[in-house]
Amino acid sequence: MKSRNLATISLAIMACGFLVTLFLPENLAVILLRGGFEAGLVGGIADWFAVTALFRHPLGLKIPHTSLLLKNRDKLIQSLISAMENELLNKESIENKLRKIRIVSLGGTMLTRFFSRKKARTEIMEQLKDFVLRLPVEQAVPYLQSAAAGYLREADLGAAADTIATSLMNDGKDVAVLDYALEGISSWSGRPETRAMLGKIASEKLAEVKLGGLKGMAFQAFVGFVDADMLGEMLQGMVQSAIRDFREEDSPYREEIIREIRVALFQVVKDEEKMAALKEWGLSELQGEPAASFLQQQLEGLRSKAVALLEEDQGGGGRKLFRLYAMLVRRISKEQDWIRGWEERIRASLINFVEANHYRIGQLVKENLDQMDDAALVNMLEEKVGKDLQWIRVNGAVCGFVVGLVLTVIQMI
């Protein structure tokens, strides 16, 4: 039963009791009851008037010193603001509370509880997957091109090329390139079609040679003796033999070629004009449509792989995500100085935020109360404290009844 109804019932009981005792035959019990009900009725009416006068005019009559809350609305609001700012939520109490909280540890505990739930992990994986799928990778391409071009434009390409060339030679990559080229030439020169091509070219070029005298006669005799197939076989054999010589570690020809490769490479590296031309070519290629298409394809590929990994882990209940989180927690837990440092930074930021914005608590209270009209404010206060105030009426009626009995007894004595 609501306290307001109970208070009204108690007042009604006192009124009915008093009226009934007026028509009963006079005796000791009736006299006692009449005195009790009369005092209870007076006490109940007085307390009803007092409680009602807090919120509104009793019976709509504008009696002085009634509807006290509305008359003192501004004072009430200022009192609430002052209580919130200076007593209930003052800056010192908030700051002291923040200083006692181990923020990083508390956050870690909350995250651990969150990540320990399979449903939470799968929801995170779903959100991450949606986030990755919504990433506008095509919009990132121009920024990547611009960043790469800017880096290349500012880079010292000659120094970088010199470092790369030196590293490659120290690792023997120039020798590996030579061996790779020799292997390719050997494979190419050993083909039957290559032999035929070499024989045809040699035959055509020999026919173009013009020599006179005995040398010419001897040369023509040689040309007439050999055909294209013989020339091709001879040239193929010479090429294969030369390649075998170049592959020998102690071959002077091999050392000479390697030396020439290195000299030519460093000449290119030290040539500023060639490096500048190479940089311009690189900038042109980076900012072109083929580079944009290539970058977008790579980003799309990365996104597809990321989505596939997320879906796989989602199907497994987010175990990989939890293992990654656990690994990070174990690693961070070993860095106590780092944790203390971050706790101090976060705490200082929160305290500075409280100091800078504490006044907003009062502003928020005032704004919310100003938005309420008189009826809404009264209803809110009655909802919060009116229930307890109604018990004053009940207690007034009951206490009045008891006091009335005592006074009646005293009068009779």
WOWO-V853776 format. One record per backbone hydrogen bond with DSSP energy under -0.5 kcal/mol. NH is the residue of the N-H (numbers start at 1). CO is the residue of the C=O. E is the energy in kcal/mol with one decimal. If there is no record, write none. Layout:
# WOWO-V853776
nh: (NH:NH)
co: (CO:CO)
e: (E:E)
This chain:
# WOWO-V853776
nh: (6:7:8:9:10:11:12:13:14:15:16:17:18:19:20:21:22:22:23:23:31:32:33:34:35:36:37:38:39:40:41:42:43:44:45:46:47:48:49:50:51:52:53:54:54:55:55:56:58:60:61:63:66:67:67:68:69:71:72:73:76:77:78:79:80:81:82:83:84:85:86:87:88:89:94:95:96:97:98:99:100:100:101:101:103:106:107:108:109:110:111:112:113:114:115:116:117:118:121:122:123:124:125:126:127:128:129:130:131:132:133:134:135:135:137:139:140:140:141:142:143:144:145:146:147:148:149:150:151:152:153:154:155:157:160:161:162:163:164:165:166:167:168:169:170:171:172:173:176:177:178:179:180:181:182:183:184:185:186:187:188:189:190:191:195:196:197:198:199:200:201:202:203:204:205:206:207:208:209:211:216:217:218:219:220:221:222:223:224:225:226:231:232:233:234:235:236:237:238:239:240:241:242:243:244:245:246:247:248:248:251:255:256:257:258:259:260:261:262:263:264:265:266:267:268:269:270:271:271:272:275:276:277:278:279:280:281:282:283:284:285:286:287:288:291:292:293:294:295:296:297:298:299:300:301:302:303:304:305:306:307:308:309:310:311:312:313:314:315:316:317:318:322:323:324:325:326:327:328:329:330:331:332:333:334:334:335:336:339:340:341:342:343:344:345:346:347:348:349:350:351:352:353:354:355:356:357:358:360:361:362:363:364:365:366:367:368:369:370:371:372:377:378:379:380:381:382:383:384:385:386:386:387:389:390:391:391:392:393:394:395:396:397:398:399:400:401:402:403:404:405:406:407:408:409:410:411:412:413)
co: (2:3:4:5:6:7:8:9:10:11:12:13:14:15:16:17:18:19:19:20:27:28:29:30:31:32:33:34:35:36:37:38:39:40:41:42:43:44:45:46:47:48:49:50:51:51:52:52:56:57:58:61:63:53:56:53:54:67:68:70:72:73:74:75:76:77:78:79:80:81:82:83:83:84:90:91:92:93:94:95:96:97:97:98:101:102:103:104:105:106:107:108:109:110:111:112:114:116:117:118:119:120:121:122:123:124:125:126:127:128:129:130:131:132:135:136:136:137:137:138:139:140:141:142:143:144:145:146:147:148:149:150:151:155:156:157:158:159:160:161:162:163:164:165:166:167:169:168:172:173:174:175:176:177:178:179:180:181:182:183:184:185:186:188:191:192:193:194:195:196:197:198:199:200:201:202:203:204:206:209:212:213:214:215:216:217:218:219:220:221:222:227:228:229:230:231:232:233:234:235:236:237:238:239:240:241:242:243:244:245:248:251:252:253:254:255:256:257:258:259:260:261:262:263:264:265:266:267:268:270:271:272:273:274:275:276:277:278:279:280:281:282:283:285:285:288:289:290:291:292:293:294:295:296:297:298:299:300:301:302:303:304:305:306:307:308:309:310:311:312:314:313:318:319:320:321:322:323:324:325:326:327:328:329:330:331:332:334:335:336:337:338:339:340:341:342:343:344:345:346:347:348:349:350:351:352:353:354:357:358:358:359:360:361:362:363:364:365:366:367:369:373:374:375:376:377:378:379:380:381:381:382:382:385:386:387:388:389:389:390:391:392:393:394:395:396:397:398:399:400:401:402:403:404:405:406:407:408:409)
e: (-2.3:-2.4:-2.1:-2.6:-2.4:-2.0:-2.5:-2.7:-1.9:-2.3:-2.9:-2.8:-2.2:-2.3:-2.6:-2.1:-0.9:-0.6:-0.6:-1.3:-2.5:-2.4:-2.7:-2.9:-2.2:-2.3:-3.4:-2.4:-2.2:-2.7:-2.7:-2.4:-2.8:-2.8:-2.6:-2.5:-2.4:-2.5:-2.5:-2.3:-2.8:-2.7:-2.4:-0.7:-0.9:-0.7:-0.8:-2.9:-0.5:-2.2:-2.2:-2.5:-0.9:-0.9:-1.2:-2.3:-2.7:-2.0:-1.9:-1.3:-2.8:-2.8:-2.6:-2.3:-2.6:-2.7:-2.8:-2.6:-2.5:-2.9:-2.7:-1.5:-3.6:-2.4:-1.9:-2.8:-2.6:-2.0:-2.4:-2.1:-1.0:-0.6:-0.7:-0.8:-1.3:-3.0:-2.9:-2.7:-2.4:-2.3:-2.4:-2.5:-2.3:-2.0:-3.2:-1.6:-1.2:-0.5:-2.0:-2.6:-2.1:-2.2:-2.5:-2.1:-2.5:-2.9:-2.4:-2.4:-2.4:-2.6:-2.6:-1.7:-0.6:-0.9:-1.9:-1.2:-0.8:-0.6:-0.9:-0.6:-0.5:-2.4:-2.8:-2.6:-2.6:-2.7:-2.8:-2.5:-2.4:-2.6:-2.6:-1.8:-1.3:-1.3:-2.3:-2.8:-2.6:-2.4:-2.5:-2.9:-2.5:-2.4:-2.6:-2.3:-2.6:-1.7:-1.3:-3.1:-1.8:-2.4:-2.0:-2.6:-2.3:-2.7:-2.9:-2.4:-2.1:-2.7:-2.7:-2.2:-2.3:-3.2:-1.4:-1.3:-1.9:-2.3:-2.1:-2.8:-2.4:-2.3:-2.4:-2.6:-2.3:-2.3:-2.3:-2.5:-1.7:-0.7:-1.1:-0.5:-1.2:-2.1:-2.9:-2.8:-2.7:-2.1:-2.2:-2.6:-2.5:-1.2:-2.0:-2.4:-2.7:-2.3:-2.5:-2.9:-2.6:-2.3:-2.4:-2.7:-2.5:-2.5:-2.7:-2.4:-2.0:-2.0:-2.4:-1.5:-0.7:-1.0:-1.5:-1.9:-2.2:-2.5:-2.5:-2.4:-2.4:-2.6:-2.3:-2.5:-2.8:-2.4:-2.4:-2.1:-2.0:-2.2:-2.3:-0.8:-0.6:-1.0:-2.4:-2.8:-2.6:-2.8:-2.5:-2.5:-2.5:-2.5:-2.8:-2.5:-2.5:-2.7:-1.9:-1.0:-0.6:-1.7:-2.8:-2.5:-2.8:-2.4:-2.2:-2.3:-2.6:-2.7:-2.4:-2.5:-2.5:-2.5:-2.3:-2.6:-2.7:-2.4:-2.4:-2.4:-2.7:-2.2:-2.5:-2.5:-2.2:-1.1:-1.6:-3.2:-2.1:-2.8:-2.5:-2.4:-3.1:-2.5:-2.2:-2.6:-2.5:-2.2:-2.8:-2.7:-0.7:-0.6:-1.8:-1.1:-2.3:-2.8:-2.4:-2.2:-2.6:-2.4:-2.2:-3.0:-2.8:-2.7:-2.3:-2.6:-2.7:-2.5:-2.2:-2.6:-2.7:-2.2:-1.8:-1.4:-1.5:-1.7:-0.6:-1.7:-2.9:-2.3:-2.7:-2.9:-2.4:-2.3:-2.8:-1.4:-1.1:-2.5:-2.6:-2.6:-2.4:-2.5:-2.8:-2.2:-2.0:-3.3:-1.1:-0.5:-0.8:-1.9:-1.9:-0.6:-0.8:-1.5:-0.8:-1.7:-3.1:-2.7:-2.3:-2.6:-3.3:-2.3:-2.3:-2.3:-3.1:-2.8:-2.0:-2.2:-2.8:-2.5:-2.2:-2.3:-2.5:-2.2:-2.0)
